[in-house]
Amino acid sequence: MNMANESMNLIALRARYEAFKARGLRLDMSRGKPEAAQLDLSEPMMAPLGDYISEDGQDTRNYGDPTGIPEAKRLFGALLGVPAAQVIVGGNSSINLIHDALSRAVIHGPLEGDAPWGKLNGAKILCPVPGYDWHFNMCRTLGLETVSIPTGETGPDMDVIESLARDPSVKGMICVPMYGNPSGVTYSDETVDRLAAMQTAAPDFRIFWDNAYCVHHLYPDEARRDHLKNLYEACAAAGHENRVLMVTSTSKITFAGGGVSAMAASPKNIARQAALMTYQLVCYDKVNQLRHARFLPDLAAVEAHMAKHAAIIRPKFEYVLGVMDRELSDIASWSRPRGGYFICFRAPRGCAKRVVQLCAEAGVTLTPAGSPFPDAYDPADSVIRIAPTYPPMDELRQVMELFPLAVKIAALERG
Ligand SMILES: Cc1ncc(COP(=O)(O)O)c(C=O)c1O
């Protein structure tokens, strides 16, 4: 396109942009939240329980079972692929479980006899990017340095990880291995095997495996799903059984603000976490655990329930991807996730902040540019996390009228 055509084009795009802005909309696409219709799917869970007695005969309304009731441990054991005895069932937030486990490593060391990470000068955690801002900020809050690791189609760059793991100050890694937030990537079997088998200079190296989207397939049929190899089993086979702490939750299965979370790990890790929990709380909310375990008694029930979620959100993903395909394929690229909650959009270099700003000024809040990177610094200023689940379809259509305009304007302004 020559310069005259370019500026004509920009004038036309700006006119359309101003017309959109004049509608005075206020739409929020900033966080990966379920929409109300998804939350409604779990309403039957709130029917009276009849009785409050867990399988081990405990009255869940009372104190007891600090690591969780047996039926909830079994459910999460099935989700994470670990025996129920190696599960701690928590409160409503898996982020809280990771934060607690990281804090314990900082204050006490991961296992008895390990030096507290907080006593070392500059303990480092590897963070595949683009990744989840909560992970990076949590590490920083706890005084841990974050090291960005680029992510490709099969997961984080394993050559870089294996080489950095030779440094004893590198104490671990925190990641979303399936339908990544926001990369959409699921780690390949080879990536899982290399993470399990690699030599680490730190004997207390830990992988915080945030499997938040382990059953969140957009396409319920087997052939169109991603599959994630079991890292705990791979670690055990490689003689590194204590290397991984896995977490997940029902936040995007039942209620984002009222679900249940769990951690699974080796018997030694679980015993250590349970021991350090002793004076933190007497027990988590076991009535909610019971409600969940009865509503979702096994993996088959979870899968049937997740297919209903997929039926609600899949059209939204397909709609957003369709608009991007039509409008933006000559200037940008994006992920085509088969599950999870995000599309990872890559604007032309140097344009992401401007796109987000243009959208905000026209009434659409996106996740801040840069947030999928530690320090909110995206060196290419390119990645924008698109979260299509929360707005109802009619709002999403309006957002997707604006978004391509904003990308094209930002790209032309940049020249
Ligand atoms: C990767 C990841 N982990 C954890 C969470 C939050 O989970 P929870 O509600 O269990 O703390 C989210 C929510 O967006 C997420 O994307």
The ligand as a MOL file (V3000), in Angstrom:
LIG
                    3D

  0  0  0     0  0            999 V3000
M  V30 BEGIN CTAB
M  V30 COUNTS 16 16 0 0 0
M  V30 BEGIN ATOM
M  V30 1 C -3.6880 -20.7680 35.3420 0
M  V30 2 C -4.6410 -20.3860 36.4070 0
M  V30 3 N -4.4400 -20.8450 37.6420 0
M  V30 4 C -5.2800 -20.5320 38.6470 0
M  V30 5 C -6.3580 -19.7090 38.4290 0
M  V30 6 C -7.2370 -19.3840 39.5640 0
M  V30 7 O -7.6380 -20.5550 40.1500 0
M  V30 8 P -8.3230 -20.5910 41.5850 0
M  V30 9 O -9.6400 -19.9230 41.4590 0
M  V30 10 O -8.4240 -22.0490 41.8670 0
M  V30 11 O -7.4010 -19.9020 42.5430 0
M  V30 12 C -6.5990 -19.1970 37.1550 0
M  V30 13 C -7.7320 -18.2950 36.9340 0
M  V30 14 O -7.8490 -17.6110 35.9560 0
M  V30 15 C -5.7190 -19.5500 36.1180 0
M  V30 16 O -5.8910 -19.1030 34.8750 0
M  V30 END ATOM
M  V30 BEGIN BOND
M  V30 1 1 1 2
M  V30 2 1 2 3
M  V30 3 2 2 15
M  V30 4 2 3 4
M  V30 5 1 4 5
M  V30 6 1 5 6
M  V30 7 2 5 12
M  V30 8 1 6 7
M  V30 9 1 7 8
M  V30 10 2 8 9
M  V30 11 1 8 10
M  V30 12 1 8 11
M  V30 13 1 12 13
M  V30 14 1 12 15
M  V30 15 2 13 14
M  V30 16 1 15 16
M  V30 END BOND
M  V30 END CTAB
M  END
